[in-house]
Amino acid sequence: MASFFKKTLTIFLMAFVLPAPAAAYERIVSLYSGHTDNIIALGGEGRLIALSKNDEPSRLTELPRFALNVGAEALLALKPDLVLTRTLVEKQNPELRSVLERAGVPVMRVDPPSWDSFTSYLRALALLIGVDPQAAEAQFAQACDEIRQAAAARRGGRPAPSVFVEATAKELHTCSPDSWAAHLIELAGGANAAAGAEAIRRGSAVAPWGVERVMKLLAGGLDVYLVQHGPMNRASLDEVKARPWAAALASVKLSQIPEYWLSRPSLLGLKTGGAELIRIFYGE
């Protein structure tokens, strides 16, 4: 692509202002797994030259991977024309942006979008990789429609199963009502049993719940206890079954789902996670 912007278009995406290039970027380093997933889903995987170590091992195995505290020199050696980050990366690696930008490499910080802002996020990402933004938006809408229709077909006339998500084992946090996970559960035909939870802080994807309130849900007829497994929650199903109160889970369906399928704002996760939730809720 051109080494400088001939003209820029201001795109407001959440709290950030991103310059859209006159031509798509050709050599992109993605330091957040969500950006990687969505670039791949939109057909831009050929533009990726390096990923984060947090990306799934099966993703583009031939590409180098870097920790969030990577030195700028290692990235510059790859001759990128764009580095995509998020706030977490810049907190852990505060010097990275300034060094890269002094070397002439644009750095764009984009945090994981909410469900409601995901369309805007996809449209902005599409511009960076030379994809029609309307096509990106349509892909999200189509994926949602397919999950919704598949769930309705499997559900038939049955009531929606009542689902509790264990987002973190510590203090039994659940997903906040406006989180990606909560929206995906609803899309897949489930009913969030902890819809009254309050996010631990504004914009957070998790909300405090606790054992006592879980026991009340179980006593009231919970259908599915869903354990999110990943960086936020390392608990295995065997560990859940070994808890002092686990006998109360005998009457519910206890299942586990990868965090990146349930909680990461991603087209790939949406499709895979939606299908897995339908399987959990309604069987094979």
C-alpha positions in Angstrom: 0.0 0.0 0.0 1.0 3.6 -0.2 3.6 4.6 2.4 1.5 7.5 3.5 -2.2 8.4 3.5 -3.3 10.4 0.5 -6.6 11.1 2.1 -8.1 10.0 5.4 -11.7 9.3 6.5 -12.5 9.5 10.1 -14.3 6.5 11.5 -15.7 6.7 15.0 -15.5 3.2 16.6 -16.4 3.2 20.3 -14.0 5.6 22.0 -11.4 5.6 19.3 -10.8 7.5 16.1 -9.3 5.4 13.3 -7.9 6.8 10.1 -9.1 4.7 7.1 -6.4 4.5 4.4 -6.9 5.3 0.7 -5.6 1.7 0.0 -5.9 -1.4 2.1 -3.0 -2.5 4.3 -1.0 -5.5 3.0 1.2 -6.5 6.0 -0.7 -6.5 9.2 0.5 -7.6 12.7 -2.5 -8.4 14.9 -1.8 -8.4 18.7 -5.3 -9.3 19.7 -7.0 -12.6 18.9 -10.3 -11.0 18.2 -8.9 -8.8 15.4 -7.2 -11.9 14.0 -10.5 -13.9 14.0 -12.4 -11.2 12.3 -9.8 -10.5 9.7 -9.8 -14.2 8.8 -13.6 -14.3 8.8 -13.7 -11.4 6.4 -11.2 -13.1 4.0 -8.2 -11.0 4.9 -5.9 -13.7 6.3 -3.4 -13.2 3.5 -2.7 -9.8 4.8 -1.6 -11.0 8.2 2.1 -11.5 8.8 2.2 -12.0 12.6 -0.2 -12.9 15.4 -0.4 -12.7 19.2 0.7 -15.7 21.3 -2.8 -15.7 22.6 -4.3 -16.7 19.2 -5.5 -20.3 18.9 -2.7 -22.7 17.9 -4.6 -23.8 14.8 -4.7 -20.2 13.4 -2.3 -19.6 10.5 0.4 -21.9 12.0 3.1 -20.7 9.6 3.1 -17.1 11.0 5.3 -15.9 13.8 3.6 -15.1 17.2 4.5 -12.5 19.8 3.8 -11.9 23.4 2.1 -8.7 24.3 5.4 -7.3 25.6 7.2 -7.8 22.3 9.9 -5.4 21.4 9.3 -3.0 18.6 12.5 -4.2 16.8 11.0 -7.7 16.4 7.9 -6.3 14.7 9.9 -3.8 12.5 12.0 -6.7 11.2 8.8 -8.0 9.5 8.2 -4.7 7.7 4.6 -4.3 8.7 2.4 -1.5 7.3 -0.1 -1.7 10.2 0.0 -3.0 13.8 -3.4 -3.6 15.5 -3.5 -3.5 19.2 -6.0 -3.0 22.1 -5.8 -1.1 25.4 -4.5 -4.2 27.3 -1.5 -4.5 24.9 -0.6 -0.8 25.4 -0.9 -1.1 29.1 1.5 -4.0 29.2 3.8 -2.5 26.5 3.6 1.3 26.8 6.6 2.1 24.7 5.6 0.0 21.7 3.4 2.5 19.9 5.8 5.4 20.1 8.7 3.4 18.8 6.7 1.9 15.9 5.2 5.3 14.9 8.6 7.0 15.0 9.7 4.3 12.5 6.7 5.2 10.3 4.4 2.2 11.1 0.8 3.1 11.9 -0.5 1.6 15.2 -4.3 1.3 15.7 -5.7 0.6 19.1 -9.2 -0.9 19.0 -10.8 -2.5 22.0 -13.2 -5.5 21.8 -16.5 -4.1 20.7 -19.9 -4.6 22.4 -22.6 -6.5 20.7 -24.3 -3.3 19.6 -21.1 -1.8 18.2 -19.9 -4.9 16.5 -21.3 -3.9 13.1 -19.4 -0.6 13.2 -16.3 -2.5 14.2 -16.6 -4.9 11.3 -17.2 -2.1 8.8 -14.0 -0.3 10.1 -12.0 -3.5 10.0 -13.2 -4.2 6.5 -11.9 -0.9 5.2 -8.4 -1.7 6.6 -8.2 -5.0 4.6 -9.9 -3.9 1.4 -13.3 -5.5 2.0 -16.7 -4.0 1.2 -18.0 -2.8 4.6 -21.6 -3.6 3.6 -20.5 -7.2 2.9 -18.9 -7.4 6.3 -22.1 -6.1 7.9 -24.2 -8.6 5.9 -22.0 -11.5 7.0 -22.7 -10.7 10.7 -26.4 -10.4 10.0 -26.5 -13.7 8.1 -24.6 -15.5 10.8 -27.1 -14.2 13.4 -30.0 -15.3 11.3 -28.6 -18.7 10.7 -28.1 -19.3 14.5 -31.5 -17.9 15.3 -33.2 -20.1 12.7 -31.3 -23.2 13.8 -32.1 -22.7 17.4 -35.8 -22.2 16.6 -35.9 -25.4 14.5 -34.3 -27.4 17.3 -36.4 -25.9 20.1 -39.7 -26.5 18.5 -42.5 -25.5 20.9 -40.4 -26.1 24.0 -39.7 -23.2 26.4 -36.2 -21.7 26.3 -33.8 -23.5 28.7 -32.7 -21.5 31.7 -28.9 -21.0 31.6 -26.4 -19.8 34.1 -22.9 -18.9 32.9 -20.0 -19.3 35.2 -17.7 -16.7 33.7 -15.1 -16.9 36.5 -14.8 -19.5 39.3 -13.5 -16.9 41.7 -16.5 -15.6 43.6 -18.7 -17.1 40.8 -18.9 -14.2 38.5 -21.4 -14.6 35.6 -21.7 -12.8 32.3 -23.2 -9.3 32.5 -26.6 -8.8 30.9 -25.3 -6.7 28.0 -22.2 -8.9 27.4 -21.4 -10.7 24.1 -22.0 -14.0 26.0 -25.5 -13.0 27.1 -26.5 -12.0 23.6 -25.1 -15.2 22.1 -27.0 -17.3 24.6 -30.3 -15.6 23.8 -29.5 -15.9 20.0 -29.0 -19.6 20.4 -32.3 -20.0 22.1 -31.4 -19.9 25.8 -32.7 -17.7 28.6 -30.0 -16.0 30.8 -30.9 -17.1 34.4 -28.8 -14.2 35.8 -30.3 -11.5 33.7 -30.6 -9.4 36.8 -26.8 -9.4 37.4 -25.0 -6.0 37.5 -21.7 -5.6 35.7 -18.7 -5.4 38.1 -18.0 -2.0 36.5 -19.5 -0.1 33.6 -18.9 -1.9 30.3 -17.5 -5.0 31.9 -18.5 -8.4 30.5 -18.6 -10.0 34.0 -20.9 -9.5 37.0 -20.7 -10.8 40.6 -23.2 -13.5 41.5 -21.9 -15.9 44.2 -22.8 -19.4 45.5 -25.8 -18.4 47.5 -27.6 -16.9 44.4 -26.5 -19.9 42.3 -28.2 -22.2 44.9 -31.4 -20.2 44.6 -31.3 -20.6 40.8 -30.8 -24.4 41.2 -33.6 -24.6 43.6 -35.9 -22.7 41.2 -35.3 -25.1 38.3 -32.2 -24.2 36.4 -31.7 -26.2 33.2 -28.1 -25.6 32.2 -25.0 -24.7 34.2 -22.5 -23.5 31.6 -18.8 -23.2 32.6 -16.8 -20.8 30.4 -13.2 -22.2 30.1 -10.2 -20.1 29.2 -8.0 -17.3 30.6 -10.8 -15.9 32.8 -11.8 -19.3 34.2 -9.4 -22.3 34.4 -11.9 -24.5 36.3 -12.5 -27.9 34.6 -15.8 -29.8 34.9 -14.1 -32.3 37.3 -13.2 -29.4 39.5 -16.7 -28.0 39.4 -18.1 -31.4 40.3 -15.7 -31.6 43.3 -17.0 -28.4 44.9 -18.8 -28.7 48.3 -22.1 -27.7 46.8 -21.8 -29.7 43.6 -24.5 -32.2 44.6 -27.0 -29.5 43.8 -25.9 -29.7 40.1 -27.2 -33.3 39.8 -30.5 -32.1 38.3 -29.1 -29.7 35.7 -27.0 -30.2 32.5 -23.4 -29.3 33.3 -21.4 -28.2 30.3 -18.3 -26.4 29.3 -17.6 -24.1 26.4 -14.3 -22.4 25.4 -14.2 -18.7 26.4 -13.2 -17.6 22.8 -16.4 -19.2 21.5 -18.7 -17.7 24.1 -17.2 -14.3 25.0 -14.9 -13.0 22.3 -16.5 -10.6 19.8 -15.7 -12.6 16.7 -17.5 -13.8 13.6 -15.6 -17.1 13.9 -16.6 -17.5 17.6 -20.1 -16.5 16.9 -20.7 -19.2 14.3 -18.9 -22.0 16.2 -20.1 -20.9 19.6 -23.7 -20.5 18.5 -23.7 -24.0 17.0 -22.2 -25.4 20.2 -24.7 -23.7 22.4 -27.6 -25.1 20.4 -26.1 -28.6 20.8 -25.8 -28.0 24.6 -29.3 -26.6 25.0 -31.1 -29.1 22.8 -28.8 -32.1 22.3 -27.3 -33.7 19.3 
